[in-house]
Every structure is written in structure tokens, then in C-alpha cells.
Amino acid sequence: MYHRIFAITLALAFNCSKAEIIPYRRDVIFPMRPSYLSIPKYSARDAPNWSPGKGQSYIDMSQITLSLACSSSPVGSTSPSVCKNTTIEILVFESPSEGSHWMSYWPSSDTFCCTEEMVEKNKCLSEDRNGLIIPPLLPNAFDTTYNIIDNKVTTLSQGALAHMKIKNTAVYVFLLSVCDPDGSPITIDGPMEIMNPYGYLPADLFGNLPFYGAISCAYLIVGVAWLILLYAYSSEILPLQLWITAVLGLGLIETTLLFAHYLNWNDAGIPSAAITVVGLIFGVSKRAVSRALVLMVSMGYGVVRPSLGEDLKKVLYLCGGYYTLSVVFTLASNVPAKSQIVGDPEFSDLLSLVVFMLAMVDTIFYVWILTSLNNLIISLRSRQQMVKLALYTKFRIILFLSLLFSCSWAMYSMIVYYGDKFEKNWKQRWTTDALYEISYFIILVAIAVLWAPSRNSQRYAYHVELSQFDDSERDEKDGTGITYDNDGLDAEYGGSLANEDENPFTGTGALDTTAALMKKA
């Protein structure tokens, strides 16, 4: 298993899954097997005119070369093993923004070429036999033909494809086809340069650039405010607050790295493998520590329980298992589709096993969190710890709201990606990750506010609140006749919370003001 993980890491490090300088490395177009490429593009009037784009929007294929590949033949192919001069057609058009998918414009979904059979069925003209069918209703379509000769390399430095300026914001489709069934395979080499008005970043990912810049600034602001509180109340810090600090720090590092990732991609045209891998690892670390944090909060750590005892080891083991599985899954899911390892059966089996195990670990987390929080709230209610009960009730509401948002986010993502058969939602694709990050940030800030450092943090954490009954009611309730000493309890759990002349919970970001006043009364 370990050598598979190592191979996945190498594949991710030396390949790019998507770039706006698309490097063709001896890709082969076989006869009667068309290949197409969809490229979302912004026009100069619909996007910022930043560097390096400086308002220019174009697709440059001037460095692309075409040559015969007579020795390359797919399994079951009837193509000749000797070279034969072959014609390749490249059709460029805008994907329709309304109506049906662009593939439905062709008379047959099986082929884009005019074959003998299609001529007999009157689906194309006889003079178009062994040629590419060009539907008349395709918007802004034009066709270019290249005759590839044996032992010669043809470049696309001349003609309309050499440097195609973009005038409209749309998805542009490049359809490459060898429609002669007896033709030879054709090899494509060289980079295709795709420039948007702001730079090289793909148009469907452009929104991520300003978003991650903004969210990293938000993490920085919250982080600085949190550190100020920690410094101001350094003698009252709880272990739980250190975990919150770790999550805030990981979130800041991850979002900053993602911003740097998209900024570098926009400038260079190809994403940096180093920044990508490091950013993914910090993202996994943030998610793992976050799960541990929510679980420990749900168990009452730092407020109801001063220590988790043996449960802490179980939490850390589960967190470590999630981290390991999530790292493998994240790296594997980002391996480029063209990488040889993707087609390996062992790779598919490993990925399926990791997904199953990751789902099991997540399920354990969710069940443990909900069970612990429910038991904690029941315990606090039965012991009449009303201030702490209010705190954890708010926390439960936050979790339920996050669960509701997660379900809504999943449905929205399905609509944007899986429901987008016609490629009309490409401008909204970046929002799926953005909404998830916003939801995560809001939940983290809410937890930080509830458990913010204060001058009474430790005293509050270990204070046992007297039940809200008078002495006769309390005697009747427990049947013991024991008199409860508030001062004794305060002394046992760290002393009085505050001067009787003051609000005992003033300045605590972790407490509800109304409940605090009830406590004092």
C-alpha cells in the first residue's frame, strides 16, 4: 500500500490536472475517434484587466505541432501500420448558452464524421463523406483543415488558430477529428496558451482568487483578535482555547496558501506542485483538528470536565486515522486524469477502500459528537447548571444549523456540477468551495466567541452552580436535608467568580448575560 501512496504523491508533484497553458505531450488522435476540449473564456469587458493579461483574451495554438504516428494503434483498430498522408479537421465554436447541449446539434450521437452509412440515411451529403459534419446552427463556428504528410511536422503558426482573439464570454469547444477510416493516427505536441483579461487562471476558477484573498484576511483579523484576548487573559487560558488557536492558525495558513496557489497559477499559467501539495496537507490538518475540537467541546472539555482522561487518547487516535486517510484520499483525487497510475486497477481498489474507511471514521465522529453533546445537555439540565446549559444549547443550535447548511450545500453542488449538462453554470462553479469555506469559518468564529478567553475562564469552567431552588425545595427534592454552602463550593472550585458588586461574568465571551444575571440573583 505504501508504494501506491508514494506513487500518488509523485504523480501529483510532477503533473498538473488543469492549466491554462495546456501542454500536449504526444497526445494521439485516432481515425474515427474525435477528441474535444471545452475552454470557458471571459471577454475583456466581462473581467478585470489585471496583469499578466492586461485586458487581452485569446487562445494561442501557434506552438502546436502535428505529425503522423503510424506506430500508434488502439486495440481493435483497422488503421494501417504504414504511414499515409492524413487530413485532420479542427472545428472551433461557442457552446450554445441556451437550449440543448452542443452534441445534440449533430445528426448522430455516435460520430461527428460523415460516414457511408450516414450518407445512405441522408444524415449528411455525399460530398462530405469522410469529412467532419459541421452543423449550420452552431454559433460562431469555423473549420480548419490540415493535411499531414509523412516525415513532416506541421505547425499551427499560420491561420486562424494561431492566435484566436476572444470577443464573447462563453465556453469555446475545440473538436479535433480524423474522419478518414483508413487514415493514420496523428500526434499533437506543444503548448496551447489560454489567456484571460486578468491572466492565466481558468475562467471557471477565477472567483477563487479574490475569495481566498478575502477569507485569509478574515482569518487574520479573527486570529489577531483571538491572540490579543489570549495575551490579556494569559493566566486564565483553558486547554480548549489552545485547540481553538490551533484551528484558527491552520485555517489562516491553508487559506493563505490557497490564495498564493491561485495567484501563482494566474501569473505562471501552470499551478505550482509544491504550493498545491502543502496547501492540501494543511487543509487536511485543519479538518482533522476541527473534528477533534468539536468532539472535545461536545464532551464538555474545559467547561464541565477539566480532563478527558482516557477519552483523549481515543479522540487523538480517531483524529490521526482521519488525517491519514484524508491525506491519501486528497492526494489521490487530485492525480491528473492522464497519469498512468489512474488506470491501474490497484489504484482504483485503493481509492475505493480509502473512501469507505474515511466514511466510517466520519460516521464515528458524527455519532460520537451528537451522543456526547446530548448526554452532556441532559446532565447539565438535571443538575440545574443553567448557565452552562445555555452555553451548550447554543452550541447544539450551531451544529444543527451547520448540518442544515451542509445538506443545502450538497444539493447546490449537485445542481452546479452534476446538473450542468449544458455547461451553463461554469461561472458559479467556484462558489461551491467558497460556500463551504464560509460555513466553516462562521462555525469556527461562533465557537471562538462562545469559548473566548476572559478574566473568569478557569473559575467559570470549574464552578458548580447551585440549583435554582430554595432550601425547603432542595431538601424536598433530594430528601437528604443537607444544607448547601455556596461559599464552600466556590472555594472548592477556584473561589468566588467576581466581586458581589459586579456582574460576575462581565467580559466573558463564553457566557450568556441574561443567564449570568440570573446566577447572581
C-alpha positions in Angstrom: 0.0 0.0 0.0 2.8 2.4 0.9 4.4 2.3 -2.6 1.0 3.2 -4.1 0.7 6.2 -1.8 4.3 7.2 -2.8 3.4 6.9 -6.5 0.3 9.0 -6.0 2.4 11.8 -4.4 4.9 11.7 -7.2 2.2 11.8 -9.8 0.6 14.8 -8.2 4.0 16.6 -7.8 5.0 16.2 -11.5 1.7 16.7 -13.2 -0.9 19.4 -13.4 -4.6 18.4 -13.5 -5.7 21.6 -15.2 -3.8 24.6 -16.5 -4.3 27.5 -18.9 -1.0 26.7 -20.6 -2.1 23.2 -21.7 0.9 21.1 -22.6 0.2 18.4 -25.2 2.8 15.7 -24.9 2.5 13.4 -27.9 -1.3 13.0 -27.5 -2.7 10.9 -30.3 -5.9 11.4 -32.4 -7.0 8.1 -33.9 -9.2 7.8 -37.0 -12.9 8.0 -36.4 -12.2 8.8 -32.7 -12.7 12.6 -32.3 -11.4 14.4 -29.3 -12.7 17.7 -28.0 -11.6 20.3 -25.4 -14.0 22.8 -23.7 -12.5 26.1 -22.5 -14.5 28.7 -20.6 -13.4 32.2 -21.5 -14.0 35.8 -20.4 -14.0 38.7 -22.8 -12.1 41.8 -21.9 -15.4 43.6 -21.0 -16.5 41.0 -18.5 -13.4 40.5 -16.3 -10.8 42.7 -14.5 -7.9 43.8 -16.7 -5.1 42.7 -14.4 -1.6 41.6 -15.1 -0.4 39.5 -16.9 -3.5 39.5 -19.1 -3.7 43.3 -19.2 -7.2 43.1 -20.9 -6.2 40.6 -23.6 -8.3 37.5 -24.1 -7.1 34.9 -26.6 -6.3 31.3 -27.3 -2.9 30.8 -28.9 -2.0 27.5 -30.7 0.9 28.8 -32.7 3.4 26.4 -30.9 1.2 23.3 -31.5 2.8 20.7 -34.0 1.0 17.9 -35.8 2.7 14.8 -37.2 1.8 11.2 -38.2 2.1 8.4 -35.6 1.9 5.3 -37.7 3.2 3.0 -35.0 0.4 4.0 -32.6 -2.8 2.0 -33.0 -5.6 1.4 -30.5 -6.7 -2.1 -29.6 -9.0 -3.4 -32.3 -8.1 -0.7 -34.8 -8.0 -1.4 -38.5 -5.7 1.5 -39.2 -2.7 0.7 -41.4 0.7 0.2 -39.8 2.3 2.2 -42.6 2.1 5.9 -42.8 -0.5 7.5 -45.1 -1.0 11.2 -45.7 -3.9 12.1 -43.5 -6.2 15.1 -43.1 -7.2 16.4 -39.6 -10.0 18.9 -39.1 -10.2 21.3 -36.2 -13.7 22.8 -35.6 -14.0 25.7 -33.1 -17.3 27.1 -31.9 -19.1 28.6 -29.0 -21.1 26.2 -26.8 -24.7 27.4 -27.1 -25.7 29.3 -23.9 -29.4 28.3 -24.3 -31.3 25.2 -25.5 -29.7 21.8 -26.0 -26.1 20.6 -25.4 -23.8 21.2 -28.3 -23.5 17.5 -29.1 -27.2 17.3 -29.9 -26.6 19.5 -33.0 -25.1 16.5 -34.8 -27.4 14.1 -36.6 -25.9 11.1 -34.7 -24.6 10.9 -31.1 -22.2 8.1 -32.2 -20.0 10.0 -34.5 -19.2 13.5 -35.7 -17.9 12.3 -39.1 -19.9 11.8 -42.3 -19.7 8.0 -42.9 -21.0 5.9 -45.8 -23.8 4.7 -43.6 -24.9 8.3 -42.7 -24.9 9.2 -46.4 -27.3 6.3 -47.1 -29.5 7.5 -44.3 -29.5 11.1 -45.7 -27.9 12.4 -42.5 -25.1 14.1 -44.4 -24.2 14.9 -48.0 -22.2 12.6 -50.2 -19.6 15.3 -51.0 -19.0 15.5 -47.2 -18.2 11.7 -47.0 -15.1 11.0 -44.7 -15.2 14.6 -43.5 -16.4 16.3 -40.3 -20.0 17.3 -40.2 -20.4 21.0 -39.4 -24.0 21.8 -38.2 -25.2 25.1 -39.7 -26.7 26.3 -36.4 -23.6 26.1 -34.3 -22.8 29.7 -33.1 -19.6 31.3 -34.4 -18.2 28.1 -35.8 -15.3 27.8 -38.2 -13.4 24.8 -39.5 -9.7 24.5 -40.3 -8.2 21.6 -42.3 -4.6 20.4 -42.2 -3.1 17.8 -44.5 -0.4 15.9 -42.5 2.4 14.4 -44.7 4.7 11.5 -43.7 8.1 12.6 -42.2 7.0 16.2 -41.9 5.9 18.2 -39.0 3.1 20.7 -39.5 2.8 23.7 -37.2 -0.3 25.8 -36.5 1.7 29.0 -36.6 -0.3 30.2 -39.6 -4.1 30.6 -40.0 -7.0 31.4 -37.7 -6.0 29.0 -34.9 -2.5 30.5 -34.5 -3.8 33.4 -32.3 -7.6 33.5 -31.8 -8.9 36.6 -30.1 -11.9 36.2 -27.8 -14.7 38.6 -28.3 -17.5 36.9 -26.3 -17.7 35.4 -22.9 -18.6 31.8 -23.5 -17.4 28.2 -23.4 -15.3 27.5 -26.5 -15.2 24.0 -27.9 -12.3 22.6 -29.9 -13.2 19.5 -31.8 -10.3 17.6 -33.5 -11.1 14.7 -35.8 -9.6 12.4 -38.4 -12.7 11.2 -40.4 -10.9 9.0 -42.9 -11.2 5.4 -41.6 -8.1 4.4 -43.5 -6.0 7.4 -42.2 -3.1 7.3 -39.9 -3.1 8.4 -36.2 -1.9 12.0 -35.7 0.3 13.1 -32.8 -0.2 16.5 -31.1 2.7 18.2 -29.4 3.3 21.6 -27.9 1.6 24.1 -25.5 -1.8 25.8 -26.0 -1.7 29.2 -24.3 -5.1 30.4 -23.0 -5.0 34.0 -21.7 -7.9 35.7 -19.9 -8.1 39.5 -19.4 -6.7 39.1 -15.8 -4.1 36.3 -16.5 -3.8 32.5 -17.0 -6.2 31.3 -14.3 -9.1 29.3 -15.8 -12.2 31.3 -16.1 -14.4 28.9 -14.1 -11.9 29.2 -11.2 -11.3 33.0 -11.3 -13.6 33.7 -8.4 -11.4 31.7 -6.1 -8.6 34.2 -6.4 -10.3 37.2 -4.7 -12.3 34.9 -2.4 -9.3 33.2 -0.8 -7.6 36.6 -0.5 -10.6 37.9 1.4 -11.1 34.8 3.6 -7.4 34.7 4.5 -7.7 38.4 5.6 -10.8 37.5 7.7 -8.8 34.6 9.4 -6.0 37.1 10.1 -8.4 39.6 11.7 -10.1 37.0 13.9 -6.7 35.4 14.7 -5.2 38.7 15.8 -8.2 39.5 18.0 -8.0 36.0 19.5 -4.3 36.4 20.3 -5.0 39.7 22.0 -7.6 38.0 24.2 -5.1 35.2 25.0 -2.4 37.7 25.9 -4.8 39.8 28.0 -6.1 36.8 30.0 -3.0 34.6 29.8 -3.4 33.4 33.4 -6.9 32.2 32.7 -6.3 30.2 29.5 -8.0 26.8 29.2 -6.6 23.9 27.2 -9.7 24.0 24.9 -8.8 27.6 23.9 -5.4 26.4 22.7 -7.1 23.9 20.4 -9.2 26.8 19.0 -6.0 28.7 18.5 -4.5 25.8 16.5 -7.6 25.6 14.3 -7.5 29.3 13.6 -3.8 29.1 12.8 -4.3 26.1 10.4 -7.2 27.9 8.7 -5.1 31.1 8.2 -2.2 29.1 6.7 -4.4 27.0 4.5 -6.4 29.9 3.0 -3.2 31.9 2.5 -1.6 29.0 0.7 -4.7 28.6 -1.5 -4.6 32.3 -2.3 -0.9 32.0 -3.2 -1.7 28.9 -5.3 -4.3 30.7 -7.4 -2.1 33.9 -7.6 0.9 31.9 -8.8 -1.3 29.9 -11.3 -2.7 33.2 -12.7 0.9 34.5 -13.2 2.6 31.4 -14.5 -0.1 29.5 -16.3 0.6 26.2 -14.6 -0.1 25.6 -10.8 2.9 25.1 -8.5 3.0 21.5 -7.4 4.8 22.4 -4.1 2.2 25.0 -3.1 -0.6 22.7 -4.1 0.6 19.7 -2.0 1.5 21.8 1.0 -1.9 23.6 0.8 -3.8 20.3 0.6 -1.9 18.9 3.6 -2.7 22.0 5.7 -6.3 21.7 4.6 -6.5 18.1 5.8 -4.8 19.1 9.1 -7.4 21.8 9.7 -10.3 19.4 9.1 -8.8 16.7 11.3 -8.1 19.1 14.2 -11.5 20.7 13.8 -13.2 17.4 14.2 -11.2 16.7 17.4 -12.1 20.2 18.7 -15.9 19.8 18.1 -15.8 16.4 19.7 -14.0 17.6 22.8 -16.4 20.6 23.1 -19.3 18.1 22.9 -17.8 16.1 25.7 -17.6 19.2 27.9 -13.8 19.5 27.9 -12.6 22.7 29.6 -16.0 23.7 31.0 -17.6 20.7 32.5 -14.7 18.3 32.5 -11.2 19.5 33.4 -9.7 16.5 31.7 -10.9 13.8 29.2 -8.8 11.1 30.8 -8.6 8.0 28.6 -11.1 9.5 26.2 -8.5 12.0 25.0 -6.4 9.1 23.6 -9.4 7.8 21.8 -10.1 11.2 20.3 -6.5 11.6 19.1 -6.4 8.0 17.7 -9.6 8.7 15.7 -8.2 12.1 14.6 -5.0 10.5 13.5 -6.9 7.9 11.5 -8.9 10.5 9.8 -5.8 12.6 9.0 -4.0 9.6 7.4 -7.0 8.5 5.3 -7.9 12.1 4.3 -4.3 12.8 3.1 -4.3 9.7 0.9 -7.8 10.5 -0.5 -6.9 14.2 -1.2 -3.7 13.4 -3.0 -5.3 10.5 -4.9 -8.3 12.6 -6.0 -6.0 15.3 -7.4 -3.9 13.0 -9.5 -4.2 14.1 -13.2 -6.6 12.0 -15.3 -3.8 11.5 -17.9 -1.5 9.9 -15.3 -0.7 6.2 -15.9 -1.5 5.4 -12.3 -5.2 6.4 -12.7 -5.9 3.4 -15.0 -4.2 1.0 -12.6 -6.7 -1.4 -11.0 -4.8 -1.3 -7.8 -5.2 2.5 -7.7 -9.0 2.1 -8.1 -9.1 -0.5 -5.4 -7.0 1.6 -3.0 -9.2 4.7 -3.6 -12.4 2.7 -3.0 -11.0 1.3 0.2 -9.9 4.7 1.4 -13.3 6.3 0.7 -15.1 3.5 2.6 -12.8 3.8 5.6 -13.0 7.6 5.6 -16.8 7.4 5.6 -16.7 5.0 8.5 -14.4 7.3 10.5 -16.6 10.4 9.7 -19.6 8.4 10.8 -18.0 7.6 14.1 -17.1 11.3 14.6 -20.7 12.4 14.0 -22.4 9.8 16.2 -19.9 10.4 19.0 -20.4 14.1 18.8 -24.2 14.0 18.8 -24.3 11.4 21.6 -21.8 13.2 23.8 -23.5 16.5 23.4 -27.0 15.1 24.1 -25.8 13.3 27.2 -24.0 16.5 28.4 -27.0 18.7 28.0 -29.2 16.1 29.8 -26.7 16.0 32.7 -26.5 19.8 33.0 -30.2 20.1 33.0 -30.7 17.5 35.7 -28.0 19.2 37.8 -29.6 22.7 37.3 -26.4 24.1 35.8 -28.4 26.7 33.8 -25.5 28.9 32.6 -23.5 26.1 31.2 -26.7 24.5 29.8 -27.4 27.7 27.9 -23.9 27.7 26.5 -24.1 24.1 25.2 -27.6 24.6 24.0 -26.3 27.5 21.8 -23.5 25.2 20.6 -26.1 22.5 19.7 -28.1 25.0 17.7 -24.9 26.0 15.8 -24.3 22.3 15.0 -27.8 21.8 13.7 -27.6 25.0 11.6 -24.3 23.7 10.1 -25.9 20.4 9.4 -28.8 22.1 7.6 -26.3 24.3 5.6 -24.3 21.2 4.7 -27.4 19.5 3.2 -28.2 22.7 1.3 -24.6 23.0 0.1 -24.6 19.4 -1.1 -27.8 20.0 -3.1 -26.4 23.2 -4.5 -23.2 21.5 -5.5 -25.1 18.7 -7.3 -27.1 21.4 -9.3 -24.0 23.3 -10.2 -21.8 20.3 -11.2 -23.9 17.2 -11.9 -27.0 19.1 -13.2 -24.9 21.2 -15.5 -25.0 19.0 -18.6 -25.0 22.0 -20.9 -22.0 23.8 -19.3 -24.1 26.8 -18.4 -23.1 27.1 -14.8 -19.4 27.4 -15.2 -19.3 30.9 -13.7 -20.8 29.6 -10.5 -18.5 26.5 -10.0 -16.1 28.3 -7.7 -18.9 29.2 -5.3 -19.3 25.6 -4.2 -15.9 25.6 -2.4 -16.4 29.2 -1.3 -19.7 28.5 0.4 -18.2 25.5 2.3 -15.3 27.7 3.5 -17.7 30.5 4.6 -19.8 28.0 6.5 -16.7 26.5 8.2 -15.4 30.0 9.1 -18.7 31.1 10.6 -19.0 27.9 12.8 -15.4 28.4 13.9 -15.9 32.0 14.9 -19.1 31.1 16.7 -17.2 28.5 18.8 -14.4 31.0 19.4 -17.0 33.6 20.7 -18.7 31.1 23.0 -15.3 30.0 24.5 -13.4 33.3 24.3 -10.7 33.9 26.9 -11.9 36.1 29.9 -10.9 37.0 33.4 -13.2 34.3 34.8 -12.4 31.5 32.4 -10.9 29.0 34.8 -13.2 29.8 37.7 -16.2 29.5 35.5 -15.0 26.3 34.0 -14.8 24.5 37.3 -17.6 26.3 39.1 -20.6 24.3 40.2 -23.8 26.4 40.1 -26.3 25.9 42.9 -29.7 24.6 41.8 -32.4 27.3 41.5 -34.4 26.0 44.5 -34.8 27.4 48.0 -33.6 25.4 50.9 -37.0 23.7 51.6 -37.5 22.8 47.9 -33.9 21.4 47.8 -34.4 19.3 50.9 -37.7 18.0 49.5 -36.0 17.3 46.1 -33.1 15.2 47.4 -34.5 14.0 50.7 -31.2 14.4 52.4 -31.8 17.6 54.4 -28.2 18.7 53.7 -27.6 22.4 53.6 -25.6 23.6 50.6 -22.8 26.1 51.2 -22.3 28.4 48.2 -19.0 29.8 49.6 -17.7 26.3 50.2 -18.4 25.2 46.7 -16.8 28.4 45.3 -13.7 27.7 47.4 -13.5 24.2 46.2 -13.7 25.2 42.5 -11.4 28.2 42.5 -13.0 30.8 44.7 -15.7 33.4 44.1 -16.3 34.3 40.5 -16.3 38.0 41.0 -17.0 40.8 43.4 -20.6 40.7 44.6 -21.0 44.3 43.5 -20.1 43.4 39.9 -21.6 41.3 37.2 -19.7 38.0 37.8 -19.5 37.2 34.2 -18.5 40.6 32.8 -16.1 40.4 29.9 -16.6 36.6 29.3 -17.3 36.0 25.7 -18.3 32.5 26.7 -21.4 33.4 28.8 -25.0 34.5 28.2 -25.6 37.8 30.0 -29.2 37.0 31.0 -28.2 33.7 32.5 -25.3 35.3 34.3 -27.6 37.9 35.9 -29.9 35.0 37.0 -26.9 33.3 38.5 -26.0 36.4 40.5 -29.6 36.9 41.7 
